[in-house]
């Protein structure tokens, strides 16, 4: 989370809305551990990572929707080992994220 704070501060100072996604659980193998975070501003700019790139696009879409609706949610993304290999990942696994609008 610390590595995204500068970006969050800059976006908030510019009056941008921000959503934060955090890894809350990993089943099987996963590229990021619980606690890993990613921030998305209303323009779709991203700071941090929750999956090393394999689901970031989907997380941005969820975060932008959350900024529109204000409705925080838990989301789950998973790949079997075979599916992961087919898209160029080394292993499968499931990550659970909690995404919420940042409201200071």
ROVOSE-155599 format. One record per residue: residue number from 0; residue in one letter; x, y, z of N, C-alpha, C, CB in turn. Coordinates in steps of 0.001 Angstrom, whole numbers, plus 524288, in hexadecimal, padded with zeros to 5 digits. Each point is the difference from the previous one (the first is absolute). Glycine has a CB too. Example, Ala and Ser with C-alpha at 12.3 -4.5 7.8 and 13.67 -1.06 7.14 Angstrom:
<atom k="0" r="a" n_east="83386" n_north="7E9C6" n_up="81E78" ca_east="7FC86" ca_north="804A6" ca_up="80000" c_east="80384" c_north="804B0" c_up="80000" cb_east="7F89C" cb_north="7FB6B" cb_up="804DE"/>
<atom k="1" r="s" n_east="80606" n_north="808AF" n_up="7F852" ca_east="80334" ca_north="804A6" ca_up="8003C" c_east="7FCFE" c_north="80442" c_up="802DA" cb_east="804A0" cb_north="7FD8C" cb_up="7F79F"/>
***
This chain:
<atom k="0" r="x" n_east="80334" n_north="7FB5C" n_up="80000" ca_east="7FCCC" ca_north="804A4" ca_up="80000" c_east="80364" c_north="804E9" c_up="80000" cb_east="7F8F5" cb_north="7FB12" cb_up="804B2"/>
<atom k="1" r="x" n_east="80B70" n_north="804C2" n_up="7FDFA" ca_east="8034F" ca_north="804A7" ca_up="80062" c_east="801D5" c_north="801F6" c_up="7FAB3" cb_east="802D9" cb_north="7FCE6" cb_up="808AF"/>
<atom k="2" r="x" n_east="7FE39" n_north="7FF69" n_up="7F3B6" ca_east="8020E" ca_north="8019D" ca_up="7FAEC" c_east="7FC01" c_north="802DC" c_up="7FCA5" cb_east="805F7" cb_north="7F875" cb_up="80072"/>
<atom k="3" r="x" n_east="7F50B" n_north="8075E" n_up="800E2" ca_east="7FC0E" ca_north="802CE" ca_up="7FCED" c_east="7FE36" c_north="8050D" c_up="80293" cb_east="7FD1E" cb_north="7F77B" cb_up="7FC84"/>
<atom k="4" r="x" n_east="804B5" n_north="80997" n_up="80830" ca_east="7FE2C" ca_north="804A1" ca_up="802D4" c_east="80156" c_north="80520" c_up="7FD4A" cb_east="800F2" cb_north="7FAEA" cb_up="8081A"/>
<atom k="5" r="x" n_east="803AA" n_north="80586" n_up="7F595" ca_east="80167" ca_north="804D8" ca_up="7FD49" c_east="7FC41" c_north="8011C" c_up="7FB7D" cb_east="80961" cb_north="7FE94" cb_up="80278"/>
<atom k="6" r="x" n_east="7F54B" n_north="7FD56" n_up="7FA8F" ca_east="7FC52" ca_north="800B7" ca_up="7FBB0" c_east="7FA96" c_north="80178" c_up="80206" cb_east="80517" cb_north="7F98C" cb_up="7FAAB"/>
<atom k="7" r="x" n_east="7F931" n_north="803D3" n_up="80974" ca_east="7FAEB" ca_north="80141" ca_up="80247" c_east="7FFEA" c_north="805A8" c_up="801DD" cb_east="7FED1" cb_north="7F69D" cb_up="802B2"/>
<atom k="8" r="x" n_east="8053A" n_north="80B04" n_up="8000A" ca_east="80041" ca_north="8056D" ca_up="801E0" c_east="7FFD1" c_north="803DE" c_up="7FB79" cb_east="8052C" cb_north="7FD02" cb_up="807BF"/>
<atom k="9" r="x" n_east="7FDB7" n_north="801E0" n_up="7F418" ca_east="80016" ca_north="8037C" ca_up="7FB75" c_east="7FA9F" c_north="8004A" c_up="7FD71" cb_east="8097A" cb_north="7FDDC" cb_up="7FE90"/>
<atom k="10" r="x" n_east="7F3FE" n_north="7FDA7" n_up="800C7" ca_east="7FAD1" ca_north="7FFED" ca_up="7FD9D" c_east="7FBFE" c_north="802D0" c_up="8035A" cb_east="80244" cb_north="7F79B" cb_up="7FBB4"/>
<atom k="11" r="x" n_east="7FDED" n_north="80772" n_up="80965" ca_east="7FC4D" ca_north="8028F" ca_up="8038D" c_east="800DA" c_north="805ED" c_up="8000E" cb_east="7FFB5" cb_north="7F7D8" cb_up="80587"/>
<atom k="12" r="x" n_east="80535" n_north="809E3" n_up="7FA4A" ca_east="8012E" ca_north="80599" ca_up="7FFD6" c_east="7FDDB" c_north="8027F" c_up="7FB03" cb_east="80814" cb_north="7FE67" cb_up="8055D"/>
<atom k="13" r="x" n_east="7F797" n_north="7FE85" n_up="7F670" ca_east="7FDDF" ca_north="801E5" ca_up="7FB0F" c_east="7FA0E" c_north="7FF82" c_up="7FFC9" cb_east="80860" cb_north="7FD84" cb_up="7FBAF"/>
<atom k="14" r="x" n_east="7F545" n_north="800AC" n_up="80899" ca_east="7FA53" ca_north="7FF82" ca_up="8003F" c_east="7FDCE" c_north="7FB28" c_up="7FD6B" cb_east="7FFCB" cb_north="80973" cb_up="8002D"/>
<atom k="15" r="x" n_east="80377" n_north="7F2B0" n_up="7FED2" ca_east="7FE47" ca_north="7FB2E" ca_up="7FD71" c_east="7FDA3" c_north="7FC34" c_up="803F6" cb_east="806F6" cb_north="80131" cb_up="7F92C"/>
<atom k="16" r="x" n_east="7F508" n_north="7FBFE" n_up="80520" ca_east="7FDF1" ca_north="7FBB2" ca_up="8031D" c_east="80399" c_north="7FB53" c_up="7FF52" cb_east="7F6AC" cb_north="8034D" cb_up="7FF13"/>
<atom k="17" r="x" n_east="809E6" n_north="7F997" n_up="80524" ca_east="8039B" ca_north="7FB91" ca_up="7FFF7" c_east="7FD59" c_north="7FB3F" c_up="80271" cb_east="807C5" cb_north="8061B" cb_up="80088"/>
<atom k="18" r="x" n_east="7F917" n_north="7F55C" n_up="7FD1E" ca_east="7FE5C" ca_north="7FB04" ca_up="8024C" c_east="804EE" c_north="7FCDA" c_up="80127" cb_east="7F741" cb_north="8000D" cb_up="7FB18"/>
<atom k="19" r="x" n_east="80867" n_north="7FCCE" n_up="80907" ca_east="80466" ca_north="7FCB0" ca_up="80180" c_east="7FE34" c_north="7FA54" c_up="8000E" cb_east="80407" cb_north="8074C" cb_up="80560"/>
<atom k="20" r="x" n_east="7FF11" n_north="7F559" n_up="7F817" ca_east="7FF1D" ca_north="7FA5A" ca_up="80002" c_east="80446" c_north="7FD85" c_up="80344" cb_east="7FBAA" cb_north="8002D" cb_up="7F70C"/>
<atom k="21" r="x" n_east="802C4" n_north="7FC48" n_up="80C79" ca_east="803D1" ca_north="7FD47" ca_up="8034C" c_east="7FF39" c_north="7FA1C" c_up="7FF8E" cb_east="8004A" cb_north="807A9" cb_up="8063A"/>
<atom k="22" r="x" n_east="80411" n_north="7F581" n_up="7F993" ca_east="7FFB7" ca_north="7FA51" ca_up="80033" c_east="7FEA9" c_north="7FE81" c_up="80596" cb_east="80698" cb_north="7FEE0" cb_up="7F894"/>
<atom k="23" r="x" n_east="7F51A" n_north="7FE3C" n_up="80818" ca_east="7FE74" ca_north="7FE62" ca_up="80544" c_east="800CF" c_north="7FA2F" c_up="800ED" cb_east="7F987" cb_north="80731" cb_up="80008"/>
<atom k="24" r="x" n_east="8071E" n_north="7F5CB" n_up="7FBBB" ca_east="800F6" ca_north="7FA6C" ca_up="800A3" c_east="80210" c_north="7FDC9" c_up="7FADF" cb_east="7F8E4" cb_north="7FF50" cb_up="806DD"/>
<atom k="25" r="x" n_east="80A54" n_north="7FCB4" n_up="7F97F" ca_east="8020A" ca_north="7FD43" ca_up="7FB70" c_east="7FF54" c_north="7FA2E" c_up="800F6" cb_east="8068C" cb_north="8073F" cb_up="7FDF9"/>
<atom k="26" r="x" n_east="7F759" n_north="7F606" n_up="7FE29" ca_east="7FF8C" ca_north="7FA54" ca_up="80041" c_east="80368" c_north="7FDC4" c_up="7FBAD" cb_east="7F6BF" cb_north="80063" cb_up="803C6"/>
<atom k="27" r="x" n_east="80C48" n_north="7FBBF" n_up="7FD82" ca_east="803B4" ca_north="7FDF8" ca_up="7FC37" c_east="80477" c_north="803DE" c_up="7FF6F" cb_east="7F8DE" cb_north="7FB18" cb_up="7FB3C"/>
<atom k="28" r="x" n_east="8095B" n_north="80527" n_up="8002F" ca_east="80447" ca_north="803A8" ca_up="7FF38" c_east="7FDD1" c_north="80529" c_up="7FDF5" cb_east="8064E" cb_north="7F892" cb_up="7FE38"/>
<atom k="29" r="x" n_east="7FC59" n_north="80B8E" n_up="80329" ca_east="7FE78" ca_north="8052B" ca_up="7FE31" c_east="804BB" c_north="80384" c_up="7FFCC" cb_east="7F70D" cb_north="7FED7" cb_up="803BD"/>
<atom k="30" r="x" n_east="808F1" n_north="804EE" n_up="7F8AF" ca_east="8048C" ca_north="80351" ca_up="7FF64" c_east="800AF" c_north="8040F" c_up="8045A" cb_east="7FF03" cb_north="7FEA5" cb_up="7F689"/>
<atom k="31" r="x" n_east="7FCD4" n_north="802A5" n_up="80C42" ca_east="8004D" ca_north="803E6" ca_up="8042D" c_east="7FD83" c_north="7FDC9" c_up="804ED" cb_east="7FFC4" cb_north="80767" cb_up="7F970"/>
<atom k="32" r="x" n_east="80263" n_north="7FA0E" n_up="80AFD" ca_east="7FE16" ca_north="7FE20" ca_up="8050A" c_east="7FB9E" c_north="80374" c_up="80214" cb_east="808D8" cb_north="7FC50" cb_up="801E0"/>
<atom k="33" r="x" n_east="7F411" n_north="801AF" n_up="801DC" ca_east="7FC1B" ca_north="80351" ca_up="8027C" c_east="8028E" c_north="804FA" c_up="8021D" cb_east="7FAA7" cb_north="7F80B" cb_up="80250"/>
<atom k="34" r="x" n_east="8028F" n_north="80C3F" n_up="7FCF8" ca_east="80203" ca_north="80516" ca_up="80180" c_east="801F6" c_north="8031B" c_up="7FB61" cb_east="80252" cb_north="7FC48" cb_up="80885"/>
<atom k="35" r="x" n_east="7FEEE" n_north="8011E" n_up="7F330" ca_east="801A8" ca_north="802D0" ca_up="7FB4E" c_east="7FB8B" c_north="80381" c_up="7FE38" cb_east="8061B" cb_north="7F8A3" cb_up="7FD58"/>
<atom k="36" r="x" n_east="7FB3A" n_north="80BEC" n_up="8009C" ca_east="7FBF2" ca_north="803C7" ca_up="7FEA5" c_east="800FE" c_north="8029C" c_up="7FAC7" cb_east="7FE96" cb_north="8017D" cb_up="8096B"/>
<atom k="37" r="x" n_east="7FD24" n_north="80059" n_up="7F457" ca_east="8001B" ca_north="802D9" ca_up="7FB17" c_east="7FC10" c_north="80468" c_up="80073" cb_east="802B5" cb_north="7F7F3" cb_up="7FAC5"/>
<atom k="38" r="x" n_east="7FEB8" n_north="80CB1" n_up="80375" ca_east="7FC6E" ca_north="8046F" ca_up="7FFFA" c_east="7FEBE" c_north="8016E" c_up="7FA65" cb_east="8039D" cb_north="8034C" cb_up="8088D"/>
<atom k="39" r="x" n_east="7F792" n_north="7FE72" n_up="7F69E" ca_east="7FE35" ca_north="8019A" ca_up="7FAD2" c_east="7FD33" c_north="80535" c_up="800A7" cb_east="7FF1F" cb_north="7F68C" cb_up="7FCC7"/>
<atom k="40" r="x" n_east="80257" n_north="80D5C" n_up="80004" ca_east="7FD1C" ca_north="804E6" ca_up="8005F" c_east="7FBB7" c_north="80023" c_up="7FBDC" cb_east="807FD" cb_north="80497" cb_up="80384"/>
<atom k="41" r="x" n_east="7F4C3" n_north="7FF67" n_up="7FCBB" ca_east="7FB73" ca_north="80051" ca_up="7FC92" c_east="80163" c_north="80059" c_up="7FA3B" cb_east="7FB5E" cb_north="80445" cb_up="8073E"/>
<atom k="42" r="x" n_east="80987" n_north="7FD0E" n_up="7F785" ca_east="801C2" ca_north="80023" ca_up="7FA97" c_east="80231" c_north="7FAC6" c_up="7FE31" cb_east="801E2" cb_north="8096D" cb_up="80121"/>
<atom k="43" r="x" n_east="7FE31" n_north="7F2AB" n_up="80253" ca_east="80203" ca_north="7FAD9" ca_up="7FEAC" c_east="805D6" c_north="7FF6A" c_up="800C5" cb_east="7F8DC" cb_north="7FF5D" cb_up="7F9BF"/>
<atom k="44" r="x" n_east="809A7" n_north="8048A" n_up="808AD" ca_east="8058F" ca_north="7FF73" ca_up="80136" c_east="800A3" c_north="7FC29" c_up="80479" cb_east="801DA" cb_north="80933" cb_up="7FCED"/>
<atom k="45" r="x" n_east="80262" n_north="7F3CB" n_up="802FD" ca_east="800D5" ca_north="7FBC4" ca_up="803B8" c_east="80530" c_north="8009E" c_up="802D1" cb_east="7FA9A" cb_north="7FA1E" cb_up="7FA6A"/>
<atom k="46" r="x" n_east="80557" n_north="80498" n_up="80AA5" ca_east="804C8" ca_north="7FFAB" ca_up="8031A" c_east="7FFD2" c_north="7FAE1" c_up="802FB" cb_east="800C6" cb_north="809E9" cb_up="800D4"/>
<atom k="47" r="x" n_east="80392" n_north="7F34A" n_up="7FF5B" ca_east="8003E" ca_north="7FB15" ca_up="802D6" c_east="7FE20" c_north="7FB73" c_up="7FCB7" cb_east="7FEB0" cb_north="804E4" cb_up="80836"/>
<atom k="48" r="x" n_east="800E6" n_north="7F696" n_up="7FA59" ca_east="7FE80" ca_north="7FB39" ca_up="7FD43" c_east="7FDA8" c_north="7FC1F" c_up="803DB" cb_east="80718" cb_north="80170" cb_up="7F950"/>
<atom k="49" r="x" n_east="7F4FA" n_north="7FBB3" n_up="804D2" ca_east="7FDB9" ca_north="7FBDE" ca_up="8033B" c_east="800E1" c_north="7FA9B" c_up="7FDAA" cb_east="7F952" cb_north="80655" cb_up="8030F"/>
<atom k="50" r="x" n_east="808B7" n_north="7F986" n_up="7F819" ca_east="800AD" ca_north="7FAE3" ca_up="7FD90" c_east="804B1" c_north="7FFA7" c_up="7FC5F" cb_east="7F684" cb_north="7FEF8" cb_up="800AA"/>
<atom k="51" r="x" n_east="80CBE" n_north="804E5" n_up="7FF4F" ca_east="8046F" ca_north="7FFD4" ca_up="7FC74" c_east="7FE78" c_north="800AE" c_up="7FA53" cb_east="80460" cb_north="7FA4A" cb_up="80652"/>
<atom k="52" r="x" n_east="7F6DB" n_north="80773" n_up="7F8B2" ca_east="7FE51" ca_north="80135" ca_up="7FAB1" c_east="7FBC4" c_north="7FC90" c_up="7FDC3" cb_east="808B1" cb_north="80330" cb_up="7FECF"/>
<atom k="53" r="x" n_east="7F666" n_north="7F82B" n_up="80365" ca_east="7FC63" ca_north="7FC67" ca_up="7FD6B" c_east="7FA3F" c_north="8016C" c_up="80097" cb_east="80693" cb_north="7F93A" cb_up="8017B"/>
<atom k="54" r="x" n_east="7F7DA" n_north="809AD" n_up="8027F" ca_east="7FA86" ca_north="80197" ca_up="80071" c_east="7FF5F" c_north="805DD" c_up="800D7" cb_east="7FE0D" cb_north="7F73A" cb_up="80399"/>
<atom k="55" r="x" n_east="80627" n_north="80BBA" n_up="7FBE4" ca_east="7FFB8" ca_north="80596" ca_up="8010A" c_east="7FBDE" c_north="802C9" c_up="7FCB3" cb_east="80965" cb_north="7FFAA" cb_up="8025A"/>
<atom k="56" r="x" n_east="7F60D" n_north="7FEE5" n_up="7F8AA" ca_east="7FC0F" ca_north="80279" ca_up="7FCAA" c_east="7FA86" c_north="7FF52" c_up="80222" cb_east="805C1" cb_north="7FE79" cb_up="7F864"/>
<atom k="57" r="x" n_east="7F90A" n_north="7FCD6" n_up="80972" ca_east="7FADB" ca_north="7FEFF" ca_up="80245" c_east="7FF48" c_north="80303" c_up="80512" cb_east="7FFF7" cb_north="7F724" cb_up="7FBE5"/>
<atom k="58" r="x" n_east="80434" n_north="80967" n_up="80725" ca_east="7FFB5" ca_north="802E6" ca_up="804EF" c_east="7FF11" c_north="805CD" c_up="7FEEC" cb_east="80602" cb_north="7F971" cb_up="80451"/>
<atom k="59" r="x" n_east="7FC71" n_north="808AB" n_up="7F7A5" ca_east="7FF15" ca_north="8057D" ca_up="7FE8F" c_east="7FA43" c_north="800C4" c_up="7FEA4" cb_east="80944" cb_north="800E3" cb_up="7FCB0"/>
<atom k="60" r="x" n_east="7F47B" n_north="7FB90" n_up="8004C" ca_east="7FA77" ca_north="8005F" ca_up="7FE96" c_east="7FC8F" c_north="7FFF6" c_up="804DF" cb_east="801E4" cb_north="7FB87" cb_up="7F778"/>
<atom k="61" r="x" n_east="7FF31" n_north="800EB" n_up="80C27" ca_east="7FD05" ca_north="7FFC2" ca_up="804EC" c_east="800A4" c_north="80508" c_up="80323" cb_east="80121" cb_north="7F640" cb_up="8002D"/>
<atom k="62" r="x" n_east="803B4" n_north="80BA8" n_up="8002E" ca_east="80114" ca_north="804BA" ca_up="8030F" c_east="7FD28" c_north="804B9" c_up="7FDBD" cb_east="808BE" cb_north="7FC58" cb_up="80275"/>
<atom k="63" r="x" n_east="7F737" n_north="8042C" n_up="7F868" ca_east="7FD44" ca_north="80466" ca_up="7FD92" c_east="7FA22" c_north="7FFAF" c_up="80104" cb_east="806F0" cb_north="80071" cb_up="7F914"/>
<atom k="64" r="x" n_east="7F6E9" n_north="7FACD" n_up="806C9" ca_east="7FA74" ca_north="7FF51" ca_up="80141" c_east="7FEEC" c_north="80176" c_up="805AD" cb_east="7FF5E" cb_north="7F8DE" cb_up="7F94A"/>
<atom k="65" r="x" n_east="8041B" n_north="805AB" n_up="80A23" ca_east="7FF68" ca_north="80140" ca_up="80592" c_east="80042" c_north="805E8" c_up="800D7" cb_east="80403" cb_north="7F753" cb_up="80271"/>
<atom k="66" r="x" n_east="7FF58" n_north="80B56" n_up="7FAA7" ca_east="80038" ca_north="805B3" ca_up="80072" c_east="7FAEC" c_north="80282" c_up="7FE20" cb_east="809B6" cb_north="7FFA7" cb_up="7FEBE"/>
<atom k="67" r="x" n_east="7F3B8" n_north="7FDFC" n_up="7FD6B" ca_east="7FAF3" ca_north="801EF" ca_up="7FE13" c_east="7FB9D" c_north="7FF0D" c_up="803E9" cb_east="8030A" cb_north="7FE5B" cb_up="7F6E5"/>
<atom k="68" r="x" n_east="7FCD1" n_north="7FCE0" n_up="80B46" ca_east="7FB98" ca_north="7FE6A" ca_up="80346" c_east="800E3" c_north="800DE" c_up="805D3" cb_east="7FDEF" cb_north="7F980" cb_up="7F93E"/>
<atom k="69" r="x" n_east="80703" n_north="806A4" n_up="80860" ca_east="80132" ca_north="80062" ca_up="80591" c_east="7FF64" c_north="7FADA" c_up="802E1" cb_east="7FD30" cb_north="8092B" cb_up="7FF9D"/>
<atom k="70" r="x" n_east="801A1" n_north="7F2A5" n_up="7FD8D" ca_east="7FF09" ca_north="7FAE7" ca_up="8025E" c_east="804F5" c_north="7FCC0" c_up="80039" cb_east="7F6D6" cb_north="80055" cb_up="7FCC3"/>
<atom k="71" r="x" n_east="80B58" n_north="7FF1E" n_up="807DC" ca_east="804A9" ca_north="7FCBA" ca_up="800A4" c_east="7FE7F" c_north="7FA54" c_up="7FF63" cb_east="8041F" cb_north="80699" cb_up="805FD"/>
<atom k="72" r="x" n_east="7FFB5" n_north="7F62F" n_up="7F89D" ca_east="7FEB9" ca_north="7FA76" ca_up="7FF43" c_east="804D4" c_north="7FC89" c_up="8005E" cb_east="7F886" cb_north="802A8" cb_up="7FA5F"/>
<atom k="73" r="x" n_east="8065A" n_north="7F870" n_up="80664" ca_east="80402" ca_north="7FBF2" ca_up="7FFE2" c_east="7FF96" c_north="7FD54" c_up="7FABB" cb_east="7FFC7" cb_north="7FEA7" cb_up="809E6"/>
<atom k="74" r="x" n_east="804A8" n_north="80074" n_up="7F38E" ca_east="80018" ca_north="7FD59" ca_up="7FAF6" c_east="8040F" c_north="7FBA3" c_up="8002F" cb_east="7FD27" cb_north="80843" cb_up="7FB50"/>
<atom k="75" r="x" n_east="80206" n_north="7F3D7" n_up="8016E" ca_east="80377" ca_north="7FB7A" ca_up="7FFD7" c_east="8018C" c_north="7FEF1" c_up="7FA5F" cb_east="7FBD0" cb_north="7FC31" cb_up="80815"/>
<atom k="76" r="x" n_east="8093A" n_north="802C6" n_up="7F733" ca_east="8020F" ca_north="7FE98" ca_up="7FAE0" c_east="8032C" c_north="7FB06" c_up="800B0" cb_east="8003D" cb_north="80981" cb_up="7FCE5"/>
<atom k="77" r="x" n_east="7FF0A" n_north="7F2CB" n_up="7FF8B" ca_east="802ED" ca_north="7FB28" ca_up="80076" c_east="80122" c_north="7FD8D" c_up="7FAC4" cb_east="7FBF8" cb_north="7FEAA" cb_up="80893"/>
<atom k="78" r="x" n_east="80840" n_north="7FE66" n_up="7F753" ca_east="801A2" ca_north="7FD1E" ca_up="7FB62" c_east="801BF" c_north="7FA96" c_up="801B6" cb_east="802B3" cb_north="80853" cb_up="7FB4F"/>
<atom k="79" r="x" n_east="7FBCE" n_north="7F3C2" n_up="801B1" ca_east="80248" ca_north="7FAD5" ca_up="800E8" c_east="80592" c_north="80028" c_up="7FDEA" cb_east="7F71F" cb_north="7FB5B" cb_up="7FF62"/>
<atom k="80" r="x" n_east="80C0D" n_north="800D0" n_up="801FF" ca_east="8055C" ca_north="7FFCF" ca_up="7FDFE" c_east="80009" c_north="7FFE2" c_up="7FA08" cb_east="802DB" cb_north="7FB50" cb_up="80826"/>
<atom k="81" r="x" n_east="7F990" n_north="801A8" n_up="7F578" ca_east="7FFD0" ca_north="7FFA3" ca_up="7FA48" c_east="7FE6C" c_north="8052C" c_up="7FD8A" cb_east="7FDC6" cb_north="7F68C" cb_up="800C7"/>
<atom k="82" r="x" n_east="7FE48" n_north="80C19" n_up="8017C" ca_east="7FE57" ca_north="8051A" ca_up="7FDEE" c_east="80461" c_north="80403" c_up="80089" cb_east="7F6AA" cb_north="7FDF0" cb_up="80251"/>
<atom k="83" r="x" n_east="80BEC" n_north="80207" n_up="8021B" ca_east="8043D" ca_north="803B3" ca_up="800E9" c_east="80454" c_north="7FF36" c_up="7FBFA" cb_east="7FDDB" cb_north="8002F" cb_up="8099A"/>
<atom k="84" r="x" n_east="803AC" n_north="7FAF6" n_up="7F589" ca_east="80424" ca_north="7FED8" ca_up="7FC38" c_east="7FE70" c_north="801CB" c_up="7FA85" cb_east="802CC" cb_north="7F852" cb_up="80574"/>
<atom k="85" r="x" n_east="7F835" n_north="80706" n_up="7F929" ca_east="7FE22" ca_north="80178" ca_up="7FACC" c_east="80080" c_north="805DC" c_up="7FEFE" cb_east="7F9D8" cb_north="7F879" cb_up="80055"/>
<atom k="86" r="x" n_east="805D9" n_north="80AC0" n_up="803C3" ca_east="80077" ca_north="805AC" ca_up="7FF46" c_east="8055F" c_north="80201" c_up="8018A" cb_east="7F67A" cb_north="800D2" cb_up="801A0"/>
<atom k="87" r="x" n_east="80D39" n_north="7FB97" n_up="7FF2F" ca_east="80563" ca_north="80199" ca_up="800F0" c_east="80189" c_north="800A5" c_up="805AC" cb_east="7FF6F" cb_north="80442" cb_up="7F7A4"/>
<atom k="88" r="x" n_east="7FD46" n_north="7FA20" n_up="80BF8" ca_east="8015F" ca_north="8003B" ca_up="80586" c_east="80286" c_north="7FAE0" c_up="80196" cb_east="7F89E" cb_north="80646" cb_up="801D4"/>
<atom k="89" r="x" n_east="80A7C" n_north="7F9C6" n_up="80240" ca_east="802C6" ca_north="7FB49" ca_up="80184" c_east="7FCBF" c_north="7FC60" c_up="8036E" cb_east="8082D" cb_north="80510" cb_up="7FF5C"/>
<atom k="90" r="x" n_east="7F3C1" n_north="7FCEF" n_up="8032F" ca_east="7FCED" ca_north="7FCAF" ca_up="8037B" c_east="7FA92" c_north="8023F" c_up="800BF" cb_east="80828" cb_north="7FD22" cb_up="8048B"/>
<atom k="91" r="x" n_east="7F454" n_north="7FF98" n_up="7FD48" ca_east="7FAAA" ca_north="801A4" ca_up="800FF" c_east="7FF58" c_north="8019F" c_up="805AC" cb_east="7FCD4" cb_north="7FA04" cb_up="7F8F5"/>
<atom k="92" r="x" n_east="7FE77" n_north="80752" n_up="8087B" ca_east="7FED7" ca_north="8019C" ca_up="80551" c_east="7FB52" c_north="8039C" c_up="7FFF7" cb_east="8096D" cb_north="7FF13" cb_up="80292"/>
<atom k="93" r="x" n_east="7F4BB" n_north="8023C" n_up="80206" ca_east="7FB7F" ca_north="80372" ca_up="80093" c_east="80175" c_north="80469" c_up="803A9" cb_east="7F9B0" cb_north="7F894" cb_up="7FE65"/>
<atom k="94" r="x" n_east="80503" n_north="80C3E" n_up="8000E" ca_east="800D9" ca_north="80472" ca_up="80378" c_east="7FABC" c_north="80280" c_up="80133" cb_east="80919" cb_north="8018E" cb_up="7FC50"/>
<atom k="95" r="x" n_east="7F64F" n_north="80008" n_up="8088F" ca_east="7FB53" ca_north="802B0" ca_up="801CC" c_east="80190" c_north="8059A" c_up="80148" cb_east="7FBEE" cb_north="7F796" cb_up="80395"/>
<atom k="96" r="x" n_east="8011F" n_north="80C15" n_up="7FA45" ca_east="80128" ca_north="80583" ca_up="800C2" c_east="7FB68" c_north="802C7" c_up="8028F" cb_east="805F2" cb_north="7FFD1" cb_up="7F83A"/>
<atom k="97" r="x" n_east="7FB41" n_north="80447" n_up="80AA7" ca_east="7FC0D" ca_north="80388" ca_up="801FD" c_east="80121" c_north="8054A" c_up="7FD84" cb_east="7FEE5" cb_north="7FAFD" cb_up="808AB"/>
<atom k="98" r="x" n_east="7FD30" n_north="8072A" n_up="7F497" ca_east="800C0" ca_north="804FB" ca_up="7FD4C" c_east="7FC29" c_north="803ED" c_up="80244" cb_east="80315" cb_north="7FB7D" cb_up="7F7AF"/>
<atom k="99" r="x" n_east="7FEFB" n_north="8091E" n_up="809A9" ca_east="7FCA8" ca_north="80400" ca_up="8024F" c_east="801B6" c_north="8056E" c_up="7FE4A" cb_east="7FE5B" cb_north="7FA2D" cb_up="807AE"/>
<atom k="100" r="x" n_east="7FDF0" n_north="8097B" n_up="7F843" ca_east="80180" ca_north="8055B" ca_up="7FEE8" c_east="80300" c_north="80225" c_up="804A7" cb_east="7F829" cb_north="80144" cb_up="7FA20"/>
<atom k="101" r="x" n_east="80BCF" n_north="801C7" n_up="804CD" ca_east="8030D" ca_north="80266" ca_up="80434" c_east="7FD46" c_north="80509" c_up="80181" cb_east="8088D" cb_north="7FC00" cb_up="7FCCD"/>
<atom k="102" r="x" n_east="7F5A8" n_north="8043B" n_up="807FD" ca_east="7FD15" ca_north="80499" ca_up="801CE" c_east="80287" c_north="801FB" c_up="804FB" cb_east="7F791" cb_north="7FCB5" cb_up="7FBF2"/>
<atom k="103" r="x" n_east="80B87" n_north="80772" n_up="8037A" ca_east="8029F" ca_north="8023F" ca_up="80479" c_east="7FCCA" c_north="80467" c_up="8020B" cb_east="808B0" cb_north="7FD6E" cb_up="7FC99"/>
***
